[in-house]
Amino acid sequence: SWRIFTLVEVITFTFFFISILKNKTSRIVLSTAAVIFIIAFLTDLILTKAENFDTTPTVLESIIFMSFSIHYYYQELNKPISTTFIYNTSLFWFVSGIMLYFATCFFFFINAQTNQNSKDFNINFKHVMLLASIIQSISFFIGFLTAKYSTSNSSTPPSSKININDLLN
């Protein structure tokens, strides 16, 4: 079940990042990274037991999406000066949720397969995964609120018209 979830997550996040990255080279690099991931995923699937945690693909996935999250922030911060703050866009909150999830779980992912028989590690792993999922869900929720409460106009993206401070009042 971990393996199927990892594959679905990679496919979903790859399409998400391809849709928001402006630079063609970045999209090509992400597509190439996704292909490398799939090769690593299939190799891991063949070489390890199905009940083992898929450490190698998950760590590779974490590195890919943390890197592209940072690239997204870089892309957004290098835009010409605008009146909209980056945190007032729904995409910022979605990318932040992805980044925070993988950053929170990264070192646990690295050690998961080696320590899968340790009761203490498994308890801590579940707590960290729960915390990371809650943080990601809150970030996604803020992203959906940001998108929902923006007033649409065909000339500008709806996510650029809402101020996160309005949501907090």
JOQUIZI-V808586 format. One record per residue. RES is the residue in one letter. SS is DSSP state (~ for helix, > for strand, _ for the rest). PSI is psi in whole degrees, -180 to 180 (* if undefined). NEAR is the number of other C-alpha atoms within 10 Angstrom. Layout:
res->RES ss->SS psi->PSI near->NEAR
res->RES ss->SS psi->PSI near->NEAR
This chain:
res->S ss->_ psi->-37 near->8
res->W ss->~ psi->-41 near->13
res->R ss->~ psi->-43 near->20
res->I ss->~ psi->-43 near->9
res->F ss->~ psi->-44 near->10
res->T ss->~ psi->-45 near->16
res->L ss->~ psi->-46 near->16
res->V ss->~ psi->-41 near->11
res->E ss->~ psi->-44 near->12
res->V ss->~ psi->-44 near->21
res->I ss->~ psi->-46 near->13
res->T ss->~ psi->-51 near->11
res->F ss->~ psi->-32 near->16
res->T ss->~ psi->-48 near->20
res->F ss->~ psi->-38 near->14
res->F ss->~ psi->-51 near->14
res->F ss->~ psi->-37 near->20
res->I ss->~ psi->-36 near->18
res->S ss->~ psi->-23 near->10
res->I ss->~ psi->-15 near->13
res->L ss->_ psi->132 near->18
res->K ss->_ psi->-32 near->13
res->N ss->_ psi->127 near->10
res->K ss->~ psi->-39 near->10
res->T ss->~ psi->-41 near->10
res->S ss->~ psi->-41 near->16
res->R ss->~ psi->-38 near->19
res->I ss->~ psi->-43 near->12
res->V ss->~ psi->-42 near->13
res->L ss->~ psi->-42 near->21
res->S ss->~ psi->-42 near->16
res->T ss->~ psi->-43 near->12
res->A ss->~ psi->-37 near->17
res->A ss->~ psi->-39 near->20
res->V ss->~ psi->-44 near->12
res->I ss->~ psi->-41 near->14
res->F ss->~ psi->-47 near->20
res->I ss->~ psi->-39 near->17
res->I ss->~ psi->-45 near->13
res->A ss->~ psi->-38 near->16
res->F ss->~ psi->-49 near->22
res->L ss->~ psi->-40 near->13
res->T ss->~ psi->-47 near->13
res->D ss->~ psi->-38 near->17
res->L ss->~ psi->-38 near->15
res->I ss->~ psi->-39 near->10
res->L ss->~ psi->-19 near->9
res->T ss->_ psi->160 near->11
res->K ss->_ psi->146 near->10
res->A ss->_ psi->-30 near->13
res->E ss->_ psi->-11 near->10
res->N ss->_ psi->149 near->14
res->F ss->_ psi->139 near->20
res->D ss->_ psi->74 near->21
res->T ss->~ psi->-52 near->20
res->T ss->~ psi->-52 near->18
res->P ss->~ psi->-37 near->25
res->T ss->~ psi->-40 near->24
res->V ss->~ psi->-43 near->18
res->L ss->~ psi->-43 near->20
res->E ss->~ psi->-44 near->25
res->S ss->~ psi->-46 near->23
res->I ss->~ psi->-44 near->16
res->I ss->~ psi->-50 near->18
res->F ss->~ psi->-28 near->22
res->M ss->~ psi->-40 near->21
res->S ss->~ psi->-45 near->13
res->F ss->~ psi->-24 near->23
res->S ss->~ psi->-47 near->22
res->I ss->~ psi->-41 near->14
res->H ss->~ psi->-40 near->14
res->Y ss->~ psi->-46 near->21
res->Y ss->~ psi->-44 near->14
res->Y ss->~ psi->-46 near->11
res->Q ss->~ psi->-45 near->14
res->E ss->~ psi->-38 near->15
res->L ss->~ psi->-19 near->12
res->N ss->_ psi->6 near->9
res->K ss->_ psi->156 near->8
res->P ss->_ psi->154 near->7
res->I ss->_ psi->132 near->8
res->S ss->_ psi->168 near->8
res->T ss->_ psi->-8 near->8
res->T ss->_ psi->127 near->13
res->F ss->_ psi->149 near->15
res->I ss->~ psi->-35 near->16
res->Y ss->~ psi->-1 near->18
res->N ss->~ psi->5 near->22
res->T ss->_ psi->146 near->24
res->S ss->~ psi->-36 near->26
res->L ss->~ psi->-37 near->22
res->F ss->~ psi->-45 near->22
res->W ss->~ psi->-36 near->23
res->F ss->~ psi->-47 near->21
res->V ss->~ psi->-40 near->26
res->S ss->~ psi->-39 near->23
res->G ss->~ psi->-43 near->25
res->I ss->~ psi->-47 near->23
res->M ss->~ psi->-47 near->20
res->L ss->~ psi->-38 near->18
res->Y ss->~ psi->-52 near->24
res->F ss->~ psi->-34 near->25
res->A ss->~ psi->-38 near->16
res->T ss->~ psi->-40 near->16
res->C ss->~ psi->-10 near->20
res->F ss->~ psi->-54 near->19
res->F ss->~ psi->-28 near->13
res->F ss->~ psi->-38 near->21
res->F ss->~ psi->-41 near->22
res->I ss->~ psi->-40 near->17
res->N ss->~ psi->-2 near->15
res->A ss->~ psi->-46 near->20
res->Q ss->_ psi->-39 near->15
res->T ss->_ psi->-36 near->12
res->N ss->_ psi->20 near->15
res->Q ss->_ psi->-18 near->14
res->N ss->_ psi->-2 near->10
res->S ss->_ psi->119 near->10
res->K ss->~ psi->-43 near->10
res->D ss->~ psi->-43 near->10
res->F ss->~ psi->-44 near->15
res->N ss->~ psi->-39 near->15
res->I ss->~ psi->-48 near->11
res->N ss->~ psi->-41 near->12
res->F ss->~ psi->-46 near->20
res->K ss->~ psi->-40 near->12
res->H ss->~ psi->-43 near->12
res->V ss->~ psi->-42 near->16
res->M ss->~ psi->-41 near->18
res->L ss->~ psi->-47 near->14
res->L ss->~ psi->-45 near->15
res->A ss->~ psi->-40 near->20
res->S ss->~ psi->-39 near->19
res->I ss->~ psi->-45 near->14
res->I ss->~ psi->-45 near->18
res->Q ss->~ psi->-43 near->22
res->S ss->~ psi->-41 near->16
res->I ss->~ psi->-43 near->15
res->S ss->~ psi->-44 near->22
res->F ss->~ psi->-41 near->21
res->F ss->~ psi->-46 near->16
res->I ss->~ psi->-40 near->21
res->G ss->~ psi->-43 near->24
res->F ss->~ psi->-40 near->17
res->L ss->~ psi->-42 near->17
res->T ss->~ psi->-43 near->26
res->A ss->~ psi->-39 near->21
res->K ss->~ psi->-42 near->14
res->Y ss->_ psi->8 near->16
res->S ss->_ psi->146 near->18
res->T ss->_ psi->126 near->13
res->S ss->_ psi->144 near->14
res->N ss->> psi->136 near->9
res->S ss->_ psi->-21 near->6
res->S ss->_ psi->-25 near->6
res->T ss->> psi->149 near->10
res->P ss->_ psi->141 near->13
res->P ss->~ psi->-32 near->18
res->S ss->~ psi->-15 near->25
res->S ss->~ psi->0 near->22
res->K ss->_ psi->2 near->19
res->I ss->_ psi->145 near->22
res->N ss->_ psi->125 near->17
res->I ss->~ psi->-28 near->18
res->N ss->~ psi->-29 near->9
res->D ss->~ psi->-34 near->10
res->L ss->~ psi->-29 near->11
res->L ss->~ psi->-13 near->6
res->N ss->_ psi->* near->5
